[in-house]
């Protein structure tokens, strides 16, 4: 048996909460939680604690929130907790080697993809953008590379046609907690065998920004739909209508629609009614069911066009 008596958990956003909750429900001895500092959020910019901190405080677990993960004082403070292992889920910073290798069993990471595919900060989004039909969770033995460590355990889930980054993240967060709990059980029984990642199969999932959301209507309806789902709820896709930005949500690919014969140019509105906004693309049509105009809330297209009619033949985009 491998002794795992003292665990430090590192994580920050909502995605990491199920991982910590599973460990607490299992009765694991979480001696400390490390999370990002409280940050201003929302339109009011009110300073808010990370979700992981809230759960840790409810469970009366000591919380560390270093401004700098490489700070010597933080390293000294963390060392006082004498962890056997560090478990990390979406902490939000690259760890230096002296943190990774501090515990005797090192640091294990809950990653939201089937490594070696989609290494990096946005694996859920890029799996959707690239039209993958499945994804999953990898428990990885961390090294100093970006998601390059040995694979300890994986589990898969299908990507449903209507999944967005938001809905898929919720599913993967829950799966991540379950697989982390299983990994610790197997590790105690010495039944986890590290497997080297195949570098030939590796791909990257870099951070996204707002500019990535601009729709290119010359792409196919399928490609645009994948982009819309991958960037929902952030940073979202958008086009322009009458010179103003219009965010786009809830796509449905419509192949060989008769109206595209009349409006073959990409980005032309073929129809706008209670069913949505039907737009021609480089291949096929895209039915958009929800939009968000500048300075307003997200709404279904029927509500939007009730106050702002869109005529067939209207060109979207710059």
C-alpha positions as CSV (number, residue, x, y, z in Angstrom):
1,X,0.0,0.0,0.0
2,X,1.1,3.6,-0.8
3,X,0.6,6.0,2.1
4,X,-1.4,9.0,1.2
5,X,-2.4,10.7,4.4
6,X,-2.0,14.4,3.7
7,X,-3.2,16.1,0.5
8,X,-2.8,19.6,-0.7
9,X,-5.5,20.6,-3.2
10,X,-4.8,23.3,-5.8
11,X,-7.7,24.8,-7.9
12,X,-9.6,28.0,-8.5
13,X,-12.7,28.1,-10.8
14,X,-16.1,26.3,-10.7
15,X,-14.5,23.5,-12.8
16,X,-12.3,22.5,-9.9
17,X,-15.1,22.4,-7.2
18,X,-16.3,18.8,-8.0
19,X,-12.7,17.6,-7.6
20,X,-12.4,19.1,-4.2
21,X,-15.9,18.0,-3.2
22,X,-15.2,14.4,-4.2
23,X,-12.1,14.4,-2.0
24,X,-14.0,15.8,1.0
25,X,-16.9,13.3,0.5
26,X,-14.4,10.5,0.5
27,X,-13.0,11.7,3.8
28,X,-9.6,12.5,2.5
29,X,-7.4,14.6,4.7
30,X,-7.1,17.9,2.8
31,X,-4.5,19.8,4.9
32,X,-4.5,22.9,2.8
33,X,-6.2,24.4,-0.3
34,X,-4.2,26.7,-2.6
35,X,-6.2,29.0,-4.9
36,X,-5.9,32.3,-6.8
37,X,-6.4,35.6,-4.9
38,X,-9.8,37.1,-4.7
39,X,-10.5,39.2,-7.9
40,X,-13.0,41.9,-9.0
41,X,-15.8,40.4,-11.0
42,X,-19.0,41.4,-12.8
43,X,-20.1,44.8,-13.9
44,X,-19.9,46.2,-10.4
45,X,-16.3,44.9,-10.1
46,X,-16.9,43.6,-6.6
47,X,-14.1,41.6,-5.2
48,X,-15.1,37.9,-5.0
49,X,-13.4,34.8,-3.7
50,X,-12.8,31.9,-6.1
51,X,-15.4,29.1,-5.9
52,X,-12.8,26.6,-4.6
53,X,-12.0,29.0,-1.7
54,X,-15.7,29.2,-0.7
55,X,-15.9,25.4,-0.5
56,X,-12.7,25.1,1.4
57,X,-13.8,27.6,4.0
58,X,-17.1,25.8,4.4
59,X,-15.1,22.7,5.2
60,X,-12.8,24.6,7.6
61,X,-9.7,23.9,5.5
62,X,-6.7,26.4,5.6
63,X,-6.5,28.4,2.4
64,X,-3.4,29.9,0.8
65,X,-3.8,32.6,-2.0
66,X,-0.3,33.5,-3.1
67,X,0.1,36.5,-5.5
68,X,3.2,34.8,-6.9
69,X,3.4,31.0,-7.1
70,X,7.2,31.2,-7.3
71,X,7.5,33.2,-4.2
72,X,10.0,31.8,-1.6
73,X,7.7,32.7,1.3
74,X,4.8,30.7,-0.3
75,X,7.0,27.7,-0.9
76,X,8.1,27.8,2.7
77,X,4.5,28.1,3.9
78,X,3.4,25.2,1.7
79,X,6.2,23.0,2.9
80,X,4.9,23.3,6.5
81,X,1.8,21.3,5.6
82,X,4.0,18.3,4.7
83,X,1.8,16.9,1.9
84,X,2.2,13.4,0.6
85,X,0.8,14.5,-2.7
86,X,-0.6,17.6,-4.4
87,X,-3.8,17.2,-6.4
88,X,-4.5,20.0,-8.9
89,X,-7.5,20.9,-11.0
90,X,-7.5,24.2,-13.0
91,X,-5.4,26.2,-10.6
92,X,-4.6,28.9,-13.2
93,X,-0.8,29.1,-13.1
94,X,2.1,27.1,-14.3
95,X,3.8,25.4,-11.3
96,X,7.6,25.6,-10.9
97,X,9.5,22.4,-10.3
98,X,10.0,23.0,-6.6
99,X,6.3,23.0,-6.0
100,X,5.6,20.0,-8.3
101,X,8.2,17.9,-6.7
102,X,7.6,19.0,-3.1
103,X,5.5,16.0,-2.0
104,X,7.1,12.5,-2.0
105,X,4.4,11.4,-4.6
106,X,4.7,14.6,-6.6
107,X,1.7,16.4,-8.1
108,X,-1.2,15.0,-10.1
109,X,-3.3,17.1,-12.4
110,X,-6.9,16.7,-13.6
111,X,-6.9,17.8,-17.2
112,X,-10.0,18.3,-19.4
113,X,-9.0,16.4,-22.5
114,X,-7.7,13.0,-23.6
115,X,-4.0,13.8,-23.6
116,X,-1.8,14.2,-25.5
117,X,-4.5,16.0,-27.5
118,X,-5.4,19.5,-26.4
119,X,-2.6,20.5,-24.1
120,X,-3.1,23.9,-22.6
121,X,-5.5,26.3,-21.1
122,X,-8.6,25.8,-23.3
123,X,-9.0,22.1,-24.0
124,X,-12.8,22.0,-23.8
125,X,-13.2,24.9,-26.2
126,X,-10.8,23.6,-28.8
127,X,-12.3,20.1,-28.8
128,X,-15.7,21.7,-29.7
129,X,-14.1,24.1,-32.2
130,X,-12.4,21.3,-34.0
131,X,-15.6,19.2,-34.2
132,X,-14.5,16.3,-31.9
133,X,-17.2,13.7,-31.1
134,X,-15.6,12.7,-27.8
135,X,-13.4,14.1,-25.1
136,X,-12.6,13.1,-21.5
137,X,-10.5,13.5,-18.4
138,X,-6.8,12.7,-18.0
139,X,-5.1,12.3,-14.6
140,X,-1.5,13.2,-15.3
141,X,1.7,13.0,-13.2
142,X,2.9,16.6,-13.6
143,X,6.3,17.7,-14.8
144,X,7.5,21.1,-15.7
145,X,6.1,21.1,-19.2
146,X,2.7,22.2,-20.2
147,X,0.5,19.1,-19.8
148,X,3.4,16.8,-20.9
149,X,3.6,14.5,-17.9
150,X,2.9,10.8,-17.8
151,X,-0.7,9.6,-18.1
152,X,-2.0,7.8,-15.0
153,X,-5.7,7.4,-15.8
154,X,-8.3,8.5,-18.4
155,X,-12.0,8.3,-18.9
156,X,-14.1,9.4,-21.9
157,X,-17.5,11.0,-22.6
158,X,-19.2,11.7,-25.9
159,X,-19.7,15.3,-27.1
160,X,-23.3,15.8,-27.8
161,X,-24.5,17.8,-30.9
162,X,-25.9,20.6,-28.7
163,X,-23.0,20.8,-26.3
164,X,-21.3,24.2,-25.7
165,X,-18.2,24.9,-23.8
166,X,-20.4,25.8,-20.9
167,X,-22.4,22.5,-20.8
168,X,-19.4,20.3,-21.6
169,X,-17.3,21.9,-18.9
170,X,-20.0,21.0,-16.3
171,X,-19.9,17.4,-17.5
172,X,-16.1,17.2,-17.5
173,X,-15.9,18.8,-14.1
174,X,-18.0,16.1,-12.6
175,X,-16.1,13.4,-14.4
176,X,-12.8,15.0,-13.3
177,X,-13.8,14.6,-9.6
178,X,-14.9,11.0,-10.1
179,X,-11.7,10.1,-11.9
180,X,-9.5,11.9,-9.4
181,X,-11.1,9.9,-6.6
182,X,-10.6,6.7,-8.5
183,X,-6.9,7.6,-9.2
184,X,-6.1,8.1,-5.6
185,X,-7.7,4.7,-4.7
186,X,-5.6,3.0,-7.4
187,X,-2.5,4.9,-6.4
188,X,-2.8,3.6,-2.8
189,X,-3.0,0.1,-4.1
190,X,0.0,0.7,-6.4
191,X,-2.1,0.0,-9.4
192,X,-1.4,3.1,-11.4
193,X,1.2,2.6,-14.1
194,X,2.5,5.8,-15.7
195,X,2.3,5.9,-19.5
196,X,4.5,8.3,-21.6
197,X,2.5,10.6,-23.9
198,X,2.9,10.0,-27.6
199,X,4.4,13.3,-28.9
200,X,3.3,12.5,-32.4
201,X,-0.4,12.8,-31.3
202,X,0.1,16.0,-29.3
203,X,-1.9,19.1,-30.1
204,X,-2.3,22.5,-28.3
205,X,-5.3,24.3,-26.8
206,X,-4.1,27.9,-26.3
207,X,-6.1,30.6,-24.5
208,X,-8.8,32.2,-26.6
209,X,-9.6,35.9,-26.9
210,X,-12.4,38.1,-28.1
211,X,-11.0,38.5,-31.6
212,X,-11.3,34.7,-32.1
213,X,-15.1,35.1,-32.0
214,X,-15.5,37.0,-35.3
215,X,-17.5,34.8,-37.7
216,X,-16.1,34.2,-41.2
217,X,-19.2,33.5,-43.2
218,X,-17.2,32.0,-46.0
219,X,-16.5,29.0,-43.8
220,X,-19.0,26.1,-43.8
221,X,-22.1,26.0,-41.6
222,X,-20.6,23.1,-39.7
223,X,-17.3,25.0,-39.0
224,X,-19.1,28.1,-37.8
225,X,-21.5,26.0,-35.7
226,X,-18.5,24.4,-34.0
227,X,-16.9,27.8,-33.3
228,X,-20.1,29.1,-31.9
229,X,-20.5,26.2,-29.5
230,X,-16.8,26.2,-28.5
231,X,-16.9,29.9,-27.6
232,X,-20.2,29.8,-25.7
233,X,-20.4,31.3,-23.0
234,X,-17.0,33.0,-23.5
235,X,-15.7,34.9,-25.5
236,X,-18.7,34.2,-27.7
237,X,-18.9,34.5,-31.5
238,X,-20.2,37.7,-33.2
239,X,-20.9,39.4,-36.5
240,X,-22.0,42.9,-37.3
241,X,-25.4,44.1,-38.3
242,X,-25.8,47.7,-39.5
243,X,-22.4,48.5,-38.1
244,X,-23.1,47.1,-34.6
245,X,-21.9,44.0,-33.0
246,X,-24.3,41.1,-32.7
247,X,-23.4,38.0,-30.6
248,X,-24.6,34.7,-31.9
249,X,-25.7,31.5,-30.0
250,X,-27.6,28.2,-30.4
251,X,-26.6,27.2,-34.0
252,X,-28.2,24.5,-36.1
253,X,-26.7,23.4,-39.4
254,X,-29.2,23.3,-42.3
255,X,-27.9,21.6,-45.4
256,X,-29.3,22.3,-48.9
257,X,-32.0,24.8,-47.9
258,X,-33.9,26.0,-50.9
259,X,-33.5,29.7,-50.0
260,X,-29.7,29.5,-50.5
261,X,-30.3,29.4,-54.2
262,X,-31.6,32.9,-54.0
263,X,-29.0,34.1,-51.5
264,X,-25.7,32.3,-52.4
265,X,-23.3,34.9,-51.0
266,X,-22.0,33.9,-47.6
267,X,-23.4,36.0,-44.7
268,X,-26.7,36.8,-46.4
269,X,-29.8,36.5,-44.2
270,X,-32.1,34.1,-46.0
271,X,-34.9,34.2,-43.5
272,X,-35.6,35.8,-40.1
273,X,-38.7,34.5,-38.2
274,X,-39.8,32.8,-35.0
275,X,-37.6,29.8,-35.9
276,X,-34.4,31.9,-35.9
277,X,-32.0,33.6,-38.3
278,X,-31.2,31.5,-41.3
279,X,-27.8,32.7,-42.8
280,X,-26.0,31.4,-45.9
281,X,-22.4,30.3,-45.4
282,X,-19.6,29.0,-47.6
283,X,-21.3,25.6,-47.5
284,X,-24.8,25.1,-46.3
285,X,-27.0,27.4,-44.1
286,X,-26.8,28.1,-40.4
287,X,-29.9,28.6,-38.3
288,X,-29.1,30.9,-35.3
289,X,-31.7,30.7,-32.6
290,X,-30.3,33.2,-30.1
291,X,-28.6,36.6,-30.3
292,X,-27.3,39.3,-28.0
293,X,-27.2,42.9,-29.4
294,X,-24.8,45.5,-28.0
295,X,-25.8,46.7,-24.6
296,X,-28.6,44.2,-24.2
297,X,-29.2,40.7,-22.9
298,X,-29.1,37.4,-24.7
299,X,-32.5,36.6,-26.2
300,X,-34.1,34.3,-28.8
301,X,-34.2,35.7,-32.4
302,X,-38.0,36.0,-32.4
303,X,-37.8,38.4,-29.5
304,X,-35.1,40.4,-31.2
305,X,-36.7,40.8,-34.6
306,X,-40.0,41.8,-32.9
307,X,-38.4,45.2,-32.3
308,X,-35.8,45.1,-35.0
309,X,-37.0,43.4,-38.2
310,X,-34.3,41.9,-40.4
311,X,-35.2,41.6,-44.1
312,X,-34.1,38.7,-46.3
313,X,-31.1,39.7,-48.3
314,X,-29.5,41.6,-45.4
315,X,-25.7,41.1,-45.3
316,X,-24.0,40.3,-42.0
317,X,-20.4,41.1,-41.2
318,X,-17.9,43.8,-41.8
